[in-house]
Amino acid sequence: MAARERAVAICRPEITELKIADFLMQARGTSLLALLVLLLCFLVIAPTQASAPMVQRSDELARQVHLISSDTAGGKWARLAHFGEGAPIEASLLQDESPATAPGGSLLAFFQRMGDSSWSTGLHESRYAYDLIESVHVWALCLFFGLAVMFDFRLLNRTMRSVPVSEVARRLLPWTVVGFVVMVISGTLLFSAIPLRSYQNIFFRTKMIMLLLAGLNVWIFHSGVYRRVASWDVNTVPPRAARVAGTLSLVLWVCIVLSGRMIAYNWFDCDRQPQRPIVNFLTSCVPTASEH
């Protein structure tokens, strides 16, 4: 036994070095993938940036004409006069208040300026870039979510019962991190394409809250019960704290996926008034007097 312990002690530094080398290789691969995604987005968007402002201007003019044709005779020109030259449609929802004084006004103004930038307009109006990034986002979500569910099921003792939890984590965690990094990068790019509408979307805000809760759950798990994994690694049933963390992870990530899918629907958007006061409050919408 003593000889075996000495042999393990001698091999332990080598094992540690191998783990560090594996982690560095995975981090390098993830960084390279992120750079390739950003480079691809730039190459696809660059040719369309010059024509994107004209497309945006045409869309705004079409919206104005639609509002004029559907308005009453007395309010047609008043509504048209309210639209500033080149102002986005969301600005009409702040008739009585400036973006800085509305609920969440400083962020509204920031995201409005972001949406008016050539980068945001070019990405949103691009023929290929937005759809490509959205596809990459969904693929990365599938990779991350699938591996996270497998690990959660192991914590709940529903699968791979004969495999130690630490071994499952060692095999799944690197690819889970890759999926998460690509998912965050592509999600940020999607948000930058439609920042103001996304920020005021009630499903997007729900998704962000759920993401914070999921991150908190991961931090509590890894800083708490997982530090003592050696004592329950091969147990048939993991401890209660591990099972609770796995259950919360499953519930939160299912809610995150559903909320992300619902962002595409405009049921509670600011330009669909009247809405309930609680909806306008939760989305920082300020409807005009005629829309109450």
C-alpha distance (Angstrom), angle and dihedral (degrees) to the residues before:
residue distance angle dihedral
M1 . . .
A2 3.79 . .
A3 3.79 91.9 .
R4 3.81 90.2 49.8
E5 3.80 92.2 51.0
R6 3.81 90.4 50.0
A7 3.80 90.2 50.8
V8 3.81 91.2 50.4
A9 3.81 90.6 48.1
I10 3.81 90.4 51.5
C11 3.81 92.9 49.0
R12 3.83 95.0 44.5
P13 3.87 95.8 82.0
E14 3.79 89.6 50.1
I15 3.81 90.7 50.7
T16 3.80 90.2 49.5
E17 3.79 91.6 50.3
L18 3.80 90.9 50.4
K19 3.81 91.2 51.2
I20 3.81 91.1 49.9
A21 3.81 90.9 48.9
D22 3.81 91.4 49.4
F23 3.80 91.1 49.6
L24 3.81 92.3 49.7
M25 3.80 91.2 49.9
Q26 3.81 91.3 49.9
A27 3.81 92.0 47.4
R28 3.80 90.4 48.8
G29 3.79 91.2 50.3
T30 3.81 92.1 48.7
S31 3.82 92.2 49.7
L32 3.80 91.2 49.1
L33 3.81 91.1 50.5
A34 3.81 91.1 49.8
L35 3.83 91.4 50.4
L36 3.80 91.0 49.7
V37 3.82 90.9 52.1
L38 3.82 91.5 50.5
L39 3.83 92.1 46.2
L40 3.80 91.5 49.8
C41 3.81 91.2 50.1
F42 3.81 91.2 50.8
L43 3.80 93.5 49.2
V44 3.79 92.8 48.8
I45 3.80 95.6 44.5
A46 3.80 99.4 42.0
P47 3.84 97.3 76.0
T48 3.81 92.1 50.6
Q49 3.78 100.3 47.3
A50 3.80 94.0 87.4
S51 3.80 95.0 54.7
A52 3.82 97.3 36.3
P53 3.86 96.5 83.7
M54 3.81 90.2 54.7
V55 3.81 90.5 50.9
Q56 3.79 90.8 49.2
R57 3.82 90.8 48.8
S58 3.82 90.6 51.5
D59 3.80 91.2 50.6
E60 3.80 91.0 51.3
L61 3.82 91.7 49.1
A62 3.81 90.1 50.2
R63 3.80 90.3 51.6
Q64 3.80 90.8 50.9
V65 3.80 91.6 50.9
H66 3.79 90.5 49.2
L67 3.79 91.5 51.5
I68 3.80 91.4 48.7
S69 3.80 93.6 50.4
S70 3.82 93.0 48.9
D71 3.82 97.3 42.9
T72 3.78 128.2 90.3
A73 3.79 119.1 -95.5
G74 3.80 94.5 -106.1
G75 3.81 95.8 50.7
K76 3.78 102.4 40.3
W77 3.78 99.6 94.3
A78 3.79 93.5 34.3
R79 3.80 89.4 57.8
L80 3.81 91.6 46.1
A81 3.81 91.8 49.1
H82 3.79 89.2 53.6
F83 3.79 91.9 64.9
G84 3.79 108.1 85.2
E85 3.77 117.6 -142.2
G86 3.80 107.2 -79.7
A87 3.82 92.2 -2.9
P88 3.80 116.0 148.4
I89 3.77 120.1 -114.7
E90 3.82 91.9 -109.4
A91 3.81 90.6 65.3
S92 3.79 90.1 70.0
L93 3.78 88.7 68.2
L94 3.78 90.9 64.2
Q95 3.79 98.4 58.2
D96 3.77 97.7 135.3
E97 3.78 98.0 30.7
S98 3.76 133.9 44.9
P99 3.83 117.8 -125.1
A100 3.79 89.7 -106.1
T101 3.83 93.6 57.8
A102 3.81 98.7 40.3
P103 3.83 120.6 93.8
G104 3.80 105.1 -71.4
G105 3.81 85.9 4.7
S106 3.79 99.7 158.5
L107 3.79 91.1 54.4
L108 3.81 90.8 43.8
A109 3.79 90.4 55.0
F110 3.80 91.6 46.3
F111 3.81 94.1 50.5
Q112 3.80 91.0 43.6
R113 3.81 89.8 56.5
M114 3.79 89.4 45.7
G115 3.80 90.5 52.6
D116 3.81 90.7 51.0
S117 3.82 92.5 53.7
S118 3.80 120.3 108.0
W119 3.82 90.6 -121.1
S120 3.80 93.7 56.0
T121 3.79 94.0 42.8
G122 3.79 93.0 46.1
L123 3.79 92.7 49.8
H124 3.81 94.1 47.3
E125 3.80 94.5 45.9
S126 3.81 95.7 41.1
R127 3.77 115.7 121.1
Y128 3.80 95.0 -138.6
A129 3.82 112.6 7.4
Y130 3.81 100.3 72.8
D131 3.81 94.3 47.0
L132 3.79 91.2 44.9
I133 3.81 93.3 50.9
E134 3.79 90.9 45.9
S135 3.81 89.6 52.8
V136 3.81 91.4 49.6
H137 3.81 88.7 49.2
V138 3.80 91.8 53.9
W139 3.82 92.7 46.2
A140 3.80 91.6 50.3
L141 3.80 90.1 47.1
C142 3.81 90.3 53.3
L143 3.81 91.0 50.5
F144 3.79 94.4 47.4
F145 3.79 97.3 39.8
G146 3.81 94.5 46.2
L147 3.80 93.8 51.5
A148 3.80 92.6 42.7
V149 3.81 90.4 52.7
M150 3.81 90.8 50.6
F151 3.80 91.4 53.0
D152 3.80 92.0 45.4
F153 3.80 90.5 51.0
R154 3.81 88.7 52.6
L155 3.81 89.3 53.3
L156 3.80 88.1 50.6
N157 3.83 89.7 49.3
R158 3.82 91.8 -120.2
T159 3.80 98.7 123.0
M160 3.84 141.7 17.2
R161 3.80 90.4 19.9
S162 3.79 93.6 165.7
V163 3.83 93.4 53.2
P164 3.83 117.2 85.9
V165 3.79 114.5 -113.2
S166 3.80 91.5 -124.4
E167 3.81 90.2 55.1
V168 3.80 91.6 50.3
A169 3.81 89.8 49.6
R170 3.81 91.9 47.5
R171 3.78 92.3 53.8
L172 3.80 99.5 40.0
L173 3.80 104.1 33.8
P174 3.86 98.5 72.5
W175 3.81 92.9 54.6
T176 3.79 90.7 41.1
V177 3.80 89.1 56.8
V178 3.82 90.9 48.9
G179 3.81 91.2 51.9
F180 3.80 91.8 47.1
V181 3.82 94.5 49.7
V182 3.81 93.7 48.7
M183 3.81 90.0 44.4
V184 3.82 92.3 53.1
I185 3.81 93.9 46.5
S186 3.80 94.3 47.9
G187 3.82 91.5 42.9
T188 3.80 90.6 52.8
L189 3.80 90.1 51.6
L190 3.81 91.0 50.2
F191 3.80 90.3 50.2
S192 3.81 91.7 49.9
A193 3.82 89.4 55.7
I194 3.84 92.9 60.4
P195 3.81 104.5 13.8
L196 3.81 102.9 156.1
R197 3.78 96.7 43.9
S198 3.82 90.8 45.2
Y199 3.79 93.1 48.0
Q200 3.81 91.6 52.2
N201 3.80 93.6 44.7
I202 3.80 111.3 110.1
F203 3.81 92.2 -148.9
F204 3.81 91.5 52.4
R205 3.80 90.6 52.4
T206 3.80 90.2 48.5
K207 3.80 89.4 51.1
M208 3.82 92.3 51.8
I209 3.81 91.6 50.7
M210 3.80 90.5 49.9
L211 3.81 90.5 48.8
L212 3.80 90.7 54.2
L213 3.80 90.8 49.4
A214 3.82 91.3 47.9
G215 3.79 90.6 50.6
L216 3.79 90.5 49.1
N217 3.80 90.0 50.5
V218 3.82 91.2 52.2
W219 3.80 91.9 48.6
I220 3.81 93.1 49.9
F221 3.82 91.3 47.6
H222 3.81 96.1 49.3
S223 3.81 94.6 41.3
G224 3.80 93.4 45.3
V225 3.77 129.1 27.5
Y226 3.83 96.0 9.4
R227 3.81 91.0 61.9
R228 3.80 87.0 67.1
V229 3.82 93.5 46.2
A230 3.82 91.3 123.5
S231 3.81 89.6 68.5
W232 3.83 95.4 53.9
D233 3.81 102.9 19.5
V234 3.81 96.3 115.5
N235 3.80 97.7 30.7
T236 3.78 115.8 127.1
V237 3.81 90.9 -130.5
P238 3.84 118.8 32.9
P239 3.81 117.6 -134.5
R240 3.78 121.3 -81.0
A241 3.82 94.3 -103.7
A242 3.81 91.2 55.9
R243 3.80 92.0 48.8
V244 3.81 91.4 49.0
A245 3.82 90.2 50.6
G246 3.81 90.7 50.3
T247 3.80 92.3 49.1
L248 3.81 93.0 48.4
S249 3.80 90.5 48.0
L250 3.80 92.1 53.3
V251 3.81 93.7 47.2
L252 3.80 94.7 45.2
W253 3.79 95.4 47.4
V254 3.79 93.0 47.3
C255 3.82 87.9 52.8
I256 3.82 90.6 47.0
V257 3.81 92.0 52.8
L258 3.81 92.2 47.0
S259 3.82 92.6 47.3
G260 3.79 91.1 48.8
R261 3.79 90.6 51.7
M262 3.81 92.0 49.5
I263 3.83 92.6 54.3
A264 3.81 88.2 83.3
Y265 3.81 91.8 64.6
N266 3.80 118.9 84.2
W267 3.80 100.0 -155.2
F268 3.81 92.8 124.1
D269 3.81 101.1 28.3
C270 3.79 119.0 138.0
D271 3.81 92.9 -115.4
R272 3.82 91.4 58.9
Q273 3.79 100.3 77.4
P274 2.93 144.5 -157.9
Q275 3.79 97.0 53.7
R276 3.77 130.0 162.9
P277 3.83 113.1 -82.6
I278 3.81 90.8 -117.5
V279 3.81 89.9 56.0
N280 3.81 92.4 50.1
F281 3.79 89.5 48.3
L282 3.80 94.2 49.5
T283 3.81 92.1 47.8
S284 3.85 97.6 39.8
C285 3.81 90.4 -120.6
V286 3.81 119.7 159.1
P287 3.83 108.5 -165.5
T288 3.78 120.6 -156.1
A289 3.80 120.6 -107.3
S290 3.81 92.0 -101.6
E291 3.81 91.2 52.6
H292 3.80 97.0 56.5
